C-alpha cells in the first residue's frame, strides 16, 4: 500500500526496499534497539582511497634519461660512424685493410668520421586541479581532503600516460615507443612455424619455444656485430603466464620459464639467466595486430642500458595555489620525450608468438 507521501510499504508495514531487520521512524530511516541510525552511525567507511587498477612498469623496463630539464625543447644525441681505406691497396674485406706502411712509404691513408644528430621533441604536459570552497569544507568534514584526492588521481594519470609513451609512444604525434619502433629502425620478423603448423607458443613444444628465444637473442647479437648479447626479453601476459605454469616432466618438472632461463644462449655464453618479464602492451603489438587485443603478439629482445635505449622524462612539478574567486587552482606540469633508440641493432622483434 501507499502512504500520503507515496512511499510503498509491505504487508508488515516496513518500507519496501529498506528492510534491514530493524524498525523504522516515520521518515523511513532504520534504527536498531539502541536508537542508532544504521545508515550513518553504524556504517564503517574505509577511508583508504581505492584508485583504478593500473599496471605501470615503464621504469622497470627502460632507463630514464634524467639530464633533460623543463627548459629543454628537444632531446638529441649523436651517432658516429668512421672508416678508412686499407693500407698498401689491400682493400677492406675481412682479413684485409690493415693500415700497414712500407719502409719507404710516402702515401699514408687517413680516417674519416661522420657524426649524425638525432633530435626528438620534448613535449610539455600539464593538468589542472581546481576545487571550490564548498568542496574544501565538505571534504574537511568528511576527513578526506579534496586536494589530496585530486592529487592522487592526477598523479596516477600522469604515470599511466608516461607508461604508454614509453612502451608504445603516441599515435597523433607519430611517436614510437620501446615496443613499437618503425621497421626503418627495428625490422620485425615472424616466429618460425612449429611442428603443428603454427607460430603460436600455445601450439609449440618447450623445445620449439626455446628455439624461438635463442633465435631472437642470436639475431640481435649478430646485428650488433657480436658486440652486445641481449639479456632481457619482454613477453605478452598470456605467453608469460603459460610458460610460468606449464611443467616439463622430462626436465625435473620445472616450468618452461625456468627451462628457458637455464638453457638459453645467454646462459651458455654469459653464465647468467635471461631476464624475462611480462608487458601488457605486447598483446596484439605485432605487424597486422591491434595493441590490447591478443592475436598477433610480439616478443621483444633487447639490452636495458641507458647508452642503448632511454626515455627522456622530466618529473612532474606544480605551480603555487592560485585563489581565483571561490576556487583554489593548481597546475601540475612536466615534460615527456620520445624514446631514443641509440643502437637499434641491440633490439629484435619477433611477431606471431
Secondary structure, 3 states (H helix, E strand, C coil): CECCCCCEECCCCCECCCCCCCEECCCCCEECCCCCECCCCCCCCCCCCCCCCCCCCHHHHCEEECCCCCCCCEEEEEEEEEECCCHHHCCCCCCCCCCCCCCCCCCCCCCEEEEEEEEEECEEEEEEEEEEHHHHHHHHHHCCCHHHHHHHHHHHHHHHHHHHHHHHCECCCCECCCCCCCCCCCCCEECCCCCCCCCCHHHCCHHHHHHHHHHHHHHHHHHCCCCCCCCEEEECHHHHHHHHHCEEHHHCCEEHHHHHHHHCHHHHHHCCCCEEEECHHHCCCCCCCECCECCCCEEEEECCCCCCEEEEEEEEEECCCEEECCEEEEEEEEEECCCEECCHHHCEEEECC
